[in-house]
Amino acid sequence: MSIEPFDLNGRDRRNGAKLAVEHLSKSFGSGTSAVQALAPLDLSVRTGDFLCVVGPSGCGKTTLLNIVGGFERPTSGRALIDDRPITKPGRERGVVFQQGALFNWMSVVENVAFGPRSCGVPAEKARQHARELLEMVGLAGFAHRYPYELSGGMQQRVGIARALANDPEILLMDEPFAALDQQTRELLQEEIRGIWRRTGKTILWITHSIEEALFLATHIVVMTARPGRVKAAFRSRFSESPDPLIAATPEFTAAKRQIVELLRSESQRAQSLEATV
């Protein structure tokens, strides 16, 4: 069990790739005040991959996810799903943000059913599907509660169920467990890994946590400080282990150390860049 270097750029996008990013860059502002968030980068993600992106603050991780989600337009380059350029949000991409972004005036089941109903699915059929998803994330007994009555971890479970409701081809996850306590976070990591295994979804996951990336991912991308580019990519085997305590093994610790060493200089450079802004 280990991680090994991997060339995400060298993959043949015609052979099973779901998501491709080609020469992608993004700048904010113009002239002398412009800030380049992403340097030109390339990567491809195959169907069923669980790709985690880690990097220092301000390296463009969330910007990358927003471009793939269709919420931002790149300055140059492009992102594609099945060779189709991404130009706007679409139901083939389900998004879970750092905060649940739930509708507090709707019950939990109505929150999950909202997407399918917006796409024309009959109300009762959408609610039945929502109840099935709530059972999958362990919230069957809370269908008629409201988001403000739930804990943070439960709200994120609802967010995951809502993201799955339209049966997306790709799940985009922007540090969904960052605000949770460690115990809740670890339990939800096990849960999301189980959901990924059952559904076979392609997942792009943004995180600051190296442990989370190692535990969840089939592939890990390490980003540089701003402007963000791919510094290294790894194939990870830890997600294949059925052991929930895999993080306590010497192999896991060694892999974590390897990534920490890669990120240390980038984090220092990110701090110095922030000090000059």
PyMOL commands that set and color helices and strands:
alter all, ss='L'
color gray80, all
select helices_A, chain A and resi 31-33+61-69+108-118+123-136+140-142+147-149+152-164+182-199+210-216+238-240+246-248+250-276
alter helices_A, ss='H'
color red, helices_A
select strands_A, chain A and resi 3-5+17-28+35-46+50-54+76-81+84-85+93-96+170-174+202-206+219-223+230-236
alter strands_A, ss='S'
color yellow, strands_A
deselect
rebuild
show_as cartoon
